[in-house]
Amino acid sequence: MEAWLSCGADAQHCRELKVKPRATDGHTFLSRSTHALGAERNPLVRIGIISDIHSNIHALDTVLDELRRVDQVICLGDIVGYGAHPNECIDKMKDLRIPCVLGNHDAACIGLLSLGWFNPYAANAVRWAMEEELTKDSLDYLRSLPTSRRIEPFYIVHGSPREPTTEYLTDASQARASFDLCKEQVVFVGHTHVPLVFIDRGRAEEMVPSEGRRVSYEDVRLIYNPGAVGQPRDGDPRAAYSIVDTSSHTIEQHRVEYDVQEARADIIEAGLPRILGDRLTLGC
Ligand code: ZN
């Protein structure tokens, strides 16, 4: 029996996401029918939200292992950039049929965003990935990514509803504008690499979702940033992600340690700027 991922993207993209359930890597989330969240048959109850992988396969594998029992994983973009394993991270998204949106580093690698947009270290890593590392299949995959997805009752972007690939959503006035641009109960964003929640109470209230904290979206709209898997910037080097529970309408924040030193060593061995490895050990 085939299952469709409810992605809200165009028909062509949904055709590409048609999947046959199968067991891989011990992950169980592919074996569920995914017509829509909350559908009567096989509803998606637990959904892992990941963002900003940044070619860090060590962090990604650790997080996906933590998420092996959820019903679905969704990625908010920036699979590539900064780190040493862009193809491996893309292959993981493809193999596990993880719905994903385009991030700014992903966009730069396929020529949709100028390298002038980035700091020199980030630009160096993008150039290395696009000129030396990414395979044709990986580039084709990045070209297939939409800039936003509607997976009811969620709206998925990398940056913000106003500028899906590039806007950093960091303050309440930006959040207010974003709430006004869409109607979904929860907007998931990444891009800043810092976990942060905006709550729609007329004006947008800001809250830091600490580890283990559950935030309810039952009676209130949220903009939720789970932080980064592959390059956290909140002073905590552990990989960040969140888990949605659609039965209780809550989102729980998580952190997990991974082999940061391996990720750092791989960056240096690839000839990428040493600072990109060093910053992983500091979470900045
Ligand atoms: Zn990023």
py3Dmol code that shows the C-alpha trace and the ligand (Angstrom):
import py3Dmol

protein = """\
ATOM      1  CA  MET A   1       0.000   0.000   0.000  1.00  0.00           C
ATOM      2  CA  GLU A   2       1.330   3.402  -0.937  1.00  0.00           C
ATOM      3  CA  ALA A   3       1.195   6.445   1.237  1.00  0.00           C
ATOM      4  CA  TRP A   4       1.220  10.131   0.359  1.00  0.00           C
ATOM      5  CA  LEU A   5       3.025  12.725   2.342  1.00  0.00           C
ATOM      6  CA  SER A   6       0.686  15.648   2.812  1.00  0.00           C
ATOM      7  CA  CYS A   7       3.053  18.412   1.870  1.00  0.00           C
ATOM      8  CA  GLY A   8       0.883  21.210   0.526  1.00  0.00           C
ATOM      9  CA  ALA A   9       3.367  21.672  -2.295  1.00  0.00           C
ATOM     10  CA  ASP A  10       2.417  21.499  -5.957  1.00  0.00           C
ATOM     11  CA  ALA A  11       1.226  18.281  -7.558  1.00  0.00           C
ATOM     12  CA  GLN A  12       4.568  17.614  -9.215  1.00  0.00           C
ATOM     13  CA  HIS A  13       6.312  17.782  -5.890  1.00  0.00           C
ATOM     14  CA  CYS A  14       3.755  15.529  -4.234  1.00  0.00           C
ATOM     15  CA  ARG A  15       4.294  12.972  -6.983  1.00  0.00           C
ATOM     16  CA  GLU A  16       7.961  12.982  -6.099  1.00  0.00           C
ATOM     17  CA  LEU A  17       7.057  12.345  -2.467  1.00  0.00           C
ATOM     18  CA  LYS A  18       4.924   9.278  -3.180  1.00  0.00           C
ATOM     19  CA  VAL A  19       6.445   6.605  -0.997  1.00  0.00           C
ATOM     20  CA  LYS A  20       6.103   2.945  -0.277  1.00  0.00           C
ATOM     21  CA  PRO A  21       6.362   2.052   3.410  1.00  0.00           C
ATOM     22  CA  ARG A  22       9.502   0.122   4.166  1.00  0.00           C
ATOM     23  CA  ALA A  23      11.786  -0.516   7.078  1.00  0.00           C
ATOM     24  CA  THR A  24      15.119   1.295   7.012  1.00  0.00           C
ATOM     25  CA  ASP A  25      17.731   1.914   9.670  1.00  0.00           C
ATOM     26  CA  GLY A  26      15.294   0.793  12.353  1.00  0.00           C
ATOM     27  CA  HIS A  27      13.224   3.958  11.838  1.00  0.00           C
ATOM     28  CA  THR A  28       9.522   3.317  12.145  1.00  0.00           C
ATOM     29  CA  PHE A  29       8.144   6.629  10.988  1.00  0.00           C
ATOM     30  CA  LEU A  30       7.944   5.587   7.324  1.00  0.00           C
ATOM     31  CA  SER A  31       5.476   2.841   7.971  1.00  0.00           C
ATOM     32  CA  ARG A  32       2.570   5.156   8.750  1.00  0.00           C
ATOM     33  CA  SER A  33       0.012   6.452   6.305  1.00  0.00           C
ATOM     34  CA  THR A  34       0.424  10.204   6.153  1.00  0.00           C
ATOM     35  CA  HIS A  35      -2.622  11.670   4.399  1.00  0.00           C
ATOM     36  CA  ALA A  36      -3.031  14.467   6.939  1.00  0.00           C
ATOM     37  CA  LEU A  37      -2.234  15.136  10.517  1.00  0.00           C
ATOM     38  CA  GLY A  38      -5.132  14.096  12.710  1.00  0.00           C
ATOM     39  CA  ALA A  39      -6.775  11.967  10.004  1.00  0.00           C
ATOM     40  CA  GLU A  40      -8.803   9.102  11.440  1.00  0.00           C
ATOM     41  CA  ARG A  41      -6.722   6.339   9.878  1.00  0.00           C
ATOM     42  CA  ASN A  42      -3.161   6.145  11.138  1.00  0.00           C
ATOM     43  CA  PRO A  43      -2.938   9.721  12.407  1.00  0.00           C
ATOM     44  CA  LEU A  44       0.479  11.210  12.871  1.00  0.00           C
ATOM     45  CA  VAL A  45       0.804  11.585  16.613  1.00  0.00           C
ATOM     46  CA  ARG A  46       4.478  12.290  17.228  1.00  0.00           C
ATOM     47  CA  ILE A  47       6.447  14.380  14.752  1.00  0.00           C
ATOM     48  CA  GLY A  48      10.138  15.205  15.028  1.00  0.00           C
ATOM     49  CA  ILE A  49      11.115  18.711  13.892  1.00  0.00           C
ATOM     50  CA  ILE A  50      14.724  19.220  12.802  1.00  0.00           C
ATOM     51  CA  SER A  51      16.502  22.175  11.188  1.00  0.00           C
ATOM     52  CA  ASP A  52      19.896  23.466  10.080  1.00  0.00           C
ATOM     53  CA  ILE A  53      21.699  20.168   9.663  1.00  0.00           C
ATOM     54  CA  HIS A  54      24.602  21.916   7.893  1.00  0.00           C
ATOM     55  CA  SER A  55      26.354  18.828   6.549  1.00  0.00           C
ATOM     56  CA  ASN A  56      26.934  17.517  10.072  1.00  0.00           C
ATOM     57  CA  ILE A  57      26.228  13.798   9.644  1.00  0.00           C
ATOM     58  CA  HIS A  58      27.415  13.025  13.178  1.00  0.00           C
ATOM     59  CA  ALA A  59      24.765  15.277  14.717  1.00  0.00           C
ATOM     60  CA  LEU A  60      22.096  14.190  12.226  1.00  0.00           C
ATOM     61  CA  ASP A  61      22.583  10.464  12.822  1.00  0.00           C
ATOM     62  CA  THR A  62      22.426  10.986  16.583  1.00  0.00           C
ATOM     63  CA  VAL A  63      19.211  13.032  16.378  1.00  0.00           C
ATOM     64  CA  LEU A  64      17.549  10.598  13.953  1.00  0.00           C
ATOM     65  CA  ASP A  65      18.376   7.772  16.323  1.00  0.00           C
ATOM     66  CA  GLU A  66      16.625   9.705  19.103  1.00  0.00           C
ATOM     67  CA  LEU A  67      13.659  10.158  16.763  1.00  0.00           C
ATOM     68  CA  ARG A  68      13.461   6.541  15.565  1.00  0.00           C
ATOM     69  CA  ARG A  69      10.080   5.971  17.195  1.00  0.00           C
ATOM     70  CA  VAL A  70       8.246   9.080  15.988  1.00  0.00           C
ATOM     71  CA  ASP A  71       5.675   8.824  13.181  1.00  0.00           C
ATOM     72  CA  GLN A  72       7.307  11.396  10.918  1.00  0.00           C
ATOM     73  CA  VAL A  73      10.296  13.725  10.797  1.00  0.00           C
ATOM     74  CA  ILE A  74      10.104  17.156   9.122  1.00  0.00           C
ATOM     75  CA  CYS A  75      13.149  19.279   8.220  1.00  0.00           C
ATOM     76  CA  LEU A  76      13.139  23.099   8.087  1.00  0.00           C
ATOM     77  CA  GLY A  77      16.060  23.454   5.662  1.00  0.00           C
ATOM     78  CA  ASP A  78      19.785  24.143   5.449  1.00  0.00           C
ATOM     79  CA  ILE A  79      20.762  20.532   4.989  1.00  0.00           C
ATOM     80  CA  VAL A  80      24.115  21.666   3.568  1.00  0.00           C
ATOM     81  CA  GLY A  81      26.709  24.375   4.241  1.00  0.00           C
ATOM     82  CA  TYR A  82      29.467  24.699   6.873  1.00  0.00           C
ATOM     83  CA  GLY A  83      30.154  20.993   7.469  1.00  0.00           C
ATOM     84  CA  ALA A  84      32.019  18.168   5.753  1.00  0.00           C
ATOM     85  CA  HIS A  85      29.269  15.732   4.727  1.00  0.00           C
ATOM     86  CA  PRO A  86      26.670  17.436   2.497  1.00  0.00           C
ATOM     87  CA  ASN A  87      25.940  14.398   0.279  1.00  0.00           C
ATOM     88  CA  GLU A  88      25.541  12.055   3.238  1.00  0.00           C
ATOM     89  CA  CYS A  89      23.038  14.409   4.900  1.00  0.00           C
ATOM     90  CA  ILE A  90      21.037  14.787   1.677  1.00  0.00           C
ATOM     91  CA  ASP A  91      21.028  10.996   1.192  1.00  0.00           C
ATOM     92  CA  LYS A  92      19.595  10.609   4.676  1.00  0.00           C
ATOM     93  CA  MET A  93      16.738  13.006   3.845  1.00  0.00           C
ATOM     94  CA  LYS A  94      16.039  11.105   0.632  1.00  0.00           C
ATOM     95  CA  ASP A  95      16.326   7.601   2.109  1.00  0.00           C
ATOM     96  CA  LEU A  96      14.019   8.413   5.010  1.00  0.00           C
ATOM     97  CA  ARG A  97      11.595  10.465   2.837  1.00  0.00           C
ATOM     98  CA  ILE A  98      11.822  13.417   5.199  1.00  0.00           C
ATOM     99  CA  PRO A  99       9.775  16.389   3.907  1.00  0.00           C
ATOM    100  CA  CYS A 100      12.090  19.415   3.783  1.00  0.00           C
ATOM    101  CA  VAL A 101      12.101  23.046   2.653  1.00  0.00           C
ATOM    102  CA  LEU A 102      14.885  25.041   1.023  1.00  0.00           C
ATOM    103  CA  GLY A 103      17.289  26.906   3.307  1.00  0.00           C
ATOM    104  CA  ASN A 104      19.571  29.789   2.353  1.00  0.00           C
ATOM    105  CA  HIS A 105      22.693  27.594   2.178  1.00  0.00           C
ATOM    106  CA  ASP A 106      20.784  25.020   0.105  1.00  0.00           C
ATOM    107  CA  ALA A 107      19.678  27.855  -2.209  1.00  0.00           C
ATOM    108  CA  ALA A 108      23.230  29.166  -2.589  1.00  0.00           C
ATOM    109  CA  CYS A 109      24.510  25.737  -3.607  1.00  0.00           C
ATOM    110  CA  ILE A 110      22.118  25.684  -6.586  1.00  0.00           C
ATOM    111  CA  GLY A 111      22.798  29.293  -7.588  1.00  0.00           C
ATOM    112  CA  LEU A 112      19.581  30.818  -6.219  1.00  0.00           C
ATOM    113  CA  LEU A 113      21.354  33.021  -3.666  1.00  0.00           C
ATOM    114  CA  SER A 114      24.546  35.029  -4.171  1.00  0.00           C
ATOM    115  CA  LEU A 115      27.668  34.078  -2.225  1.00  0.00           C
ATOM    116  CA  GLY A 116      27.896  37.787  -1.365  1.00  0.00           C
ATOM    117  CA  TRP A 117      25.037  37.154   1.037  1.00  0.00           C
ATOM    118  CA  PHE A 118      27.340  35.081   3.307  1.00  0.00           C
ATOM    119  CA  ASN A 119      30.299  35.751   5.571  1.00  0.00           C
ATOM    120  CA  PRO A 120      33.633  34.565   4.093  1.00  0.00           C
ATOM    121  CA  TYR A 121      33.736  31.294   6.054  1.00  0.00           C
ATOM    122  CA  ALA A 122      30.190  30.342   5.125  1.00  0.00           C
ATOM    123  CA  ALA A 123      30.819  31.334   1.496  1.00  0.00           C
ATOM    124  CA  ASN A 124      33.970  29.189   1.465  1.00  0.00           C
ATOM    125  CA  ALA A 125      31.987  26.134   2.592  1.00  0.00           C
ATOM    126  CA  VAL A 126      29.201  26.768   0.067  1.00  0.00           C
ATOM    127  CA  ARG A 127      31.748  27.122  -2.745  1.00  0.00           C
ATOM    128  CA  TRP A 128      33.501  23.907  -1.661  1.00  0.00           C
ATOM    129  CA  ALA A 129      30.202  22.012  -1.594  1.00  0.00           C
ATOM    130  CA  MET A 130      28.896  23.241  -4.940  1.00  0.00           C
ATOM    131  CA  GLU A 131      32.188  23.072  -6.862  1.00  0.00           C
ATOM    132  CA  GLU A 132      33.879  20.011  -5.378  1.00  0.00           C
ATOM    133  CA  GLU A 133      31.552  17.914  -3.348  1.00  0.00           C
ATOM    134  CA  LEU A 134      27.860  17.787  -4.230  1.00  0.00           C
ATOM    135  CA  THR A 135      26.873  15.078  -6.709  1.00  0.00           C
ATOM    136  CA  LYS A 136      24.425  15.661  -9.545  1.00  0.00           C
ATOM    137  CA  ASP A 137      21.792  13.689  -7.598  1.00  0.00           C
ATOM    138  CA  SER A 138      22.339  15.885  -4.543  1.00  0.00           C
ATOM    139  CA  LEU A 139      22.045  19.076  -6.607  1.00  0.00           C
ATOM    140  CA  ASP A 140      18.866  17.740  -8.252  1.00  0.00           C
ATOM    141  CA  TYR A 141      17.453  17.004  -4.826  1.00  0.00           C
ATOM    142  CA  LEU A 142      18.164  20.554  -3.612  1.00  0.00           C
ATOM    143  CA  ARG A 143      16.520  21.926  -6.784  1.00  0.00           C
ATOM    144  CA  SER A 144      13.390  19.906  -5.979  1.00  0.00           C
ATOM    145  CA  LEU A 145      12.852  21.503  -2.575  1.00  0.00           C
ATOM    146  CA  PRO A 146       9.963  23.960  -2.141  1.00  0.00           C
ATOM    147  CA  THR A 147      10.494  27.153  -0.135  1.00  0.00           C
ATOM    148  CA  SER A 148       7.485  26.406   2.087  1.00  0.00           C
ATOM    149  CA  ARG A 149       5.111  23.587   2.911  1.00  0.00           C
ATOM    150  CA  ARG A 150       1.701  23.400   4.498  1.00  0.00           C
ATOM    151  CA  ILE A 151       1.316  20.238   6.550  1.00  0.00           C
ATOM    152  CA  GLU A 152      -1.941  20.979   8.363  1.00  0.00           C
ATOM    153  CA  PRO A 153      -2.109  22.438  10.941  1.00  0.00           C
ATOM    154  CA  PHE A 154       1.511  23.499  10.441  1.00  0.00           C
ATOM    155  CA  TYR A 155       3.294  25.888   8.098  1.00  0.00           C
ATOM    156  CA  ILE A 156       6.947  25.053   7.406  1.00  0.00           C
ATOM    157  CA  VAL A 157       9.587  27.566   6.248  1.00  0.00           C
ATOM    158  CA  HIS A 158      13.304  28.073   6.803  1.00  0.00           C
ATOM    159  CA  GLY A 159      13.294  31.814   7.529  1.00  0.00           C
ATOM    160  CA  SER A 160       9.840  33.360   7.884  1.00  0.00           C
ATOM    161  CA  PRO A 161       6.473  33.470   6.076  1.00  0.00           C
ATOM    162  CA  ARG A 162       7.480  36.897   4.691  1.00  0.00           C
ATOM    163  CA  GLU A 163      10.867  35.799   3.331  1.00  0.00           C
ATOM    164  CA  PRO A 164      10.770  31.981   3.459  1.00  0.00           C
ATOM    165  CA  THR A 165      14.452  31.405   2.744  1.00  0.00           C
ATOM    166  CA  THR A 166      16.297  34.424   4.121  1.00  0.00           C
ATOM    167  CA  GLU A 167      14.596  36.406   6.935  1.00  0.00           C
ATOM    168  CA  TYR A 168      15.940  35.855  10.464  1.00  0.00           C
ATOM    169  CA  LEU A 169      12.919  35.873  12.786  1.00  0.00           C
ATOM    170  CA  THR A 170      14.351  37.293  15.980  1.00  0.00           C
ATOM    171  CA  ASP A 171      11.952  39.874  17.448  1.00  0.00           C
ATOM    172  CA  ALA A 172       8.323  40.379  18.333  1.00  0.00           C
ATOM    173  CA  SER A 173       7.473  42.875  15.590  1.00  0.00           C
ATOM    174  CA  GLN A 174       8.762  40.488  12.903  1.00  0.00           C
ATOM    175  CA  ALA A 175       6.795  37.688  14.540  1.00  0.00           C
ATOM    176  CA  ARG A 176       3.609  39.780  14.520  1.00  0.00           C
ATOM    177  CA  ALA A 177       3.988  40.359  10.782  1.00  0.00           C
ATOM    178  CA  SER A 178       4.556  36.624  10.262  1.00  0.00           C
ATOM    179  CA  PHE A 179       1.438  35.647  12.241  1.00  0.00           C
ATOM    180  CA  ASP A 180      -0.576  38.023  10.037  1.00  0.00           C
ATOM    181  CA  LEU A 181       0.693  36.428   6.827  1.00  0.00           C
ATOM    182  CA  CYS A 182      -0.630  32.912   7.449  1.00  0.00           C
ATOM    183  CA  LYS A 183      -3.448  31.159   9.239  1.00  0.00           C
ATOM    184  CA  GLU A 184      -1.891  27.919  10.484  1.00  0.00           C
ATOM    185  CA  GLN A 185      -1.839  27.133  14.201  1.00  0.00           C
ATOM    186  CA  VAL A 186       1.928  26.656  14.305  1.00  0.00           C
ATOM    187  CA  VAL A 187       4.603  28.101  12.015  1.00  0.00           C
ATOM    188  CA  PHE A 188       7.907  26.225  12.218  1.00  0.00           C
ATOM    189  CA  VAL A 189      11.012  28.243  11.352  1.00  0.00           C
ATOM    190  CA  GLY A 190      14.752  27.641  11.587  1.00  0.00           C
ATOM    191  CA  HIS A 191      17.653  29.743  10.245  1.00  0.00           C
ATOM    192  CA  THR A 192      18.771  31.476  13.489  1.00  0.00           C
ATOM    193  CA  HIS A 193      20.147  28.251  15.059  1.00  0.00           C
ATOM    194  CA  VAL A 194      18.659  29.358  18.406  1.00  0.00           C
ATOM    195  CA  PRO A 195      15.560  27.746  19.978  1.00  0.00           C
ATOM    196  CA  LEU A 196      12.843  30.386  20.374  1.00  0.00           C
ATOM    197  CA  VAL A 197       9.044  30.535  20.514  1.00  0.00           C
ATOM    198  CA  PHE A 198       6.712  33.433  19.709  1.00  0.00           C
ATOM    199  CA  ILE A 199       3.202  33.212  21.183  1.00  0.00           C
ATOM    200  CA  ASP A 200       0.330  35.096  19.508  1.00  0.00           C
ATOM    201  CA  ARG A 201      -1.373  37.037  22.288  1.00  0.00           C
ATOM    202  CA  GLY A 202      -2.329  40.123  20.283  1.00  0.00           C
ATOM    203  CA  ARG A 203       1.243  41.205  20.371  1.00  0.00           C
ATOM    204  CA  ALA A 204       3.769  38.414  19.888  1.00  0.00           C
ATOM    205  CA  GLU A 205       5.310  37.263  23.185  1.00  0.00           C
ATOM    206  CA  GLU A 206       8.764  35.685  23.174  1.00  0.00           C
ATOM    207  CA  MET A 207       9.830  32.597  25.121  1.00  0.00           C
ATOM    208  CA  VAL A 208      12.949  30.420  25.182  1.00  0.00           C
ATOM    209  CA  PRO A 209      11.919  26.735  25.125  1.00  0.00           C
ATOM    210  CA  SER A 210      14.312  25.138  27.589  1.00  0.00           C
ATOM    211  CA  GLU A 211      15.186  21.447  27.374  1.00  0.00           C
ATOM    212  CA  GLY A 212      12.282  19.206  28.381  1.00  0.00           C
ATOM    213  CA  ARG A 213       9.776  22.059  28.345  1.00  0.00           C
ATOM    214  CA  ARG A 214       6.420  21.427  26.670  1.00  0.00           C
ATOM    215  CA  VAL A 215       4.701  24.330  24.954  1.00  0.00           C
ATOM    216  CA  SER A 216       0.966  24.037  24.215  1.00  0.00           C
ATOM    217  CA  TYR A 217      -0.527  25.186  20.911  1.00  0.00           C
ATOM    218  CA  GLU A 218      -4.066  24.057  21.778  1.00  0.00           C
ATOM    219  CA  ASP A 219      -5.572  27.521  22.309  1.00  0.00           C
ATOM    220  CA  VAL A 220      -2.914  29.778  20.911  1.00  0.00           C
ATOM    221  CA  ARG A 221      -0.896  30.176  17.717  1.00  0.00           C
ATOM    222  CA  LEU A 222       2.877  29.753  17.851  1.00  0.00           C
ATOM    223  CA  ILE A 223       5.952  30.429  15.781  1.00  0.00           C
ATOM    224  CA  TYR A 224       8.395  27.751  16.908  1.00  0.00           C
ATOM    225  CA  ASN A 225      12.113  27.544  16.172  1.00  0.00           C
ATOM    226  CA  PRO A 226      13.638  24.230  17.384  1.00  0.00           C
ATOM    227  CA  GLY A 227      17.250  25.446  17.043  1.00  0.00           C
ATOM    228  CA  ALA A 228      19.928  23.690  14.994  1.00  0.00           C
ATOM    229  CA  VAL A 229      20.911  20.052  14.678  1.00  0.00           C
ATOM    230  CA  GLY A 230      24.295  20.672  13.110  1.00  0.00           C
ATOM    231  CA  GLN A 231      25.514  24.056  14.362  1.00  0.00           C
ATOM    232  CA  PRO A 232      23.782  25.336  17.546  1.00  0.00           C
ATOM    233  CA  ARG A 233      24.460  28.993  18.386  1.00  0.00           C
ATOM    234  CA  ASP A 234      22.974  29.373  21.863  1.00  0.00           C
ATOM    235  CA  GLY A 235      26.129  28.438  23.753  1.00  0.00           C
ATOM    236  CA  ASP A 236      25.133  24.771  24.051  1.00  0.00           C
ATOM    237  CA  PRO A 237      26.992  22.545  21.563  1.00  0.00           C
ATOM    238  CA  ARG A 238      24.474  19.700  21.846  1.00  0.00           C
ATOM    239  CA  ALA A 239      22.190  19.099  18.849  1.00  0.00           C
ATOM    240  CA  ALA A 240      18.722  20.662  19.214  1.00  0.00           C
ATOM    241  CA  TYR A 241      15.366  19.380  17.937  1.00  0.00           C
ATOM    242  CA  SER A 242      11.740  19.194  19.031  1.00  0.00           C
ATOM    243  CA  ILE A 243       8.916  16.671  19.088  1.00  0.00           C
ATOM    244  CA  VAL A 244       5.288  17.575  18.405  1.00  0.00           C
ATOM    245  CA  ASP A 245       2.577  15.518  20.115  1.00  0.00           C
ATOM    246  CA  THR A 246      -0.612  16.108  18.132  1.00  0.00           C
ATOM    247  CA  SER A 247      -2.768  14.258  20.691  1.00  0.00           C
ATOM    248  CA  SER A 248      -1.917  16.729  23.465  1.00  0.00           C
ATOM    249  CA  HIS A 249      -1.191  19.684  21.135  1.00  0.00           C
ATOM    250  CA  THR A 250       2.215  20.226  22.665  1.00  0.00           C
ATOM    251  CA  ILE A 251       5.775  20.688  21.424  1.00  0.00           C
ATOM    252  CA  GLU A 252       8.673  19.466  23.566  1.00  0.00           C
ATOM    253  CA  GLN A 253      12.218  20.767  23.234  1.00  0.00           C
ATOM    254  CA  HIS A 254      15.167  18.355  23.266  1.00  0.00           C
ATOM    255  CA  ARG A 255      18.991  18.393  23.240  1.00  0.00           C
ATOM    256  CA  VAL A 256      21.333  15.491  22.662  1.00  0.00           C
ATOM    257  CA  GLU A 257      25.102  15.139  22.824  1.00  0.00           C
ATOM    258  CA  TYR A 258      26.861  13.878  19.722  1.00  0.00           C
ATOM    259  CA  ASP A 259      30.492  13.423  18.689  1.00  0.00           C
ATOM    260  CA  VAL A 260      31.395  17.101  18.194  1.00  0.00           C
ATOM    261  CA  GLN A 261      35.122  16.316  17.986  1.00  0.00           C
ATOM    262  CA  GLU A 262      34.558  13.945  15.049  1.00  0.00           C
ATOM    263  CA  ALA A 263      32.514  16.594  13.244  1.00  0.00           C
ATOM    264  CA  ARG A 264      35.264  19.166  13.906  1.00  0.00           C
ATOM    265  CA  ALA A 265      38.026  16.803  12.713  1.00  0.00           C
ATOM    266  CA  ASP A 266      36.145  16.050   9.480  1.00  0.00           C
ATOM    267  CA  ILE A 267      35.775  19.786   8.730  1.00  0.00           C
ATOM    268  CA  ILE A 268      39.497  20.353   9.178  1.00  0.00           C
ATOM    269  CA  GLU A 269      40.394  17.248   7.161  1.00  0.00           C
ATOM    270  CA  ALA A 270      38.165  18.446   4.289  1.00  0.00           C
ATOM    271  CA  GLY A 271      40.226  21.644   4.133  1.00  0.00           C
ATOM    272  CA  LEU A 272      37.365  23.861   5.277  1.00  0.00           C
ATOM    273  CA  PRO A 273      38.100  26.844   7.587  1.00  0.00           C
ATOM    274  CA  ARG A 274      39.190  25.590  11.008  1.00  0.00           C
ATOM    275  CA  ILE A 275      36.858  28.088  12.694  1.00  0.00           C
ATOM    276  CA  LEU A 276      33.860  26.170  11.332  1.00  0.00           C
ATOM    277  CA  GLY A 277      35.014  23.155  13.321  1.00  0.00           C
ATOM    278  CA  ASP A 278      35.997  25.098  16.421  1.00  0.00           C
ATOM    279  CA  ARG A 279      32.650  26.865  16.709  1.00  0.00           C
ATOM    280  CA  LEU A 280      30.850  23.503  16.953  1.00  0.00           C
ATOM    281  CA  THR A 281      32.653  22.767  20.215  1.00  0.00           C
ATOM    282  CA  LEU A 282      31.433  26.076  21.671  1.00  0.00           C
ATOM    283  CA  GLY A 283      27.882  26.069  20.337  1.00  0.00           C
ATOM    284  CA  CYS A 284      28.265  29.467  18.750  1.00  0.00           C
TER     285      CYS A 284
END
"""
ligand_1 = """\
1
ZN
Zn 21.469 27.605 8.954
"""
view = py3Dmol.view(width=600, height=400)
view.addModel(protein, "pdb")
view.setStyle({"model": 0}, {"cartoon": {"style": "trace"}})
view.addModel(ligand_1, "xyz")
view.setStyle({"model": 1}, {"stick": {}})
view.zoomTo()
view.show()
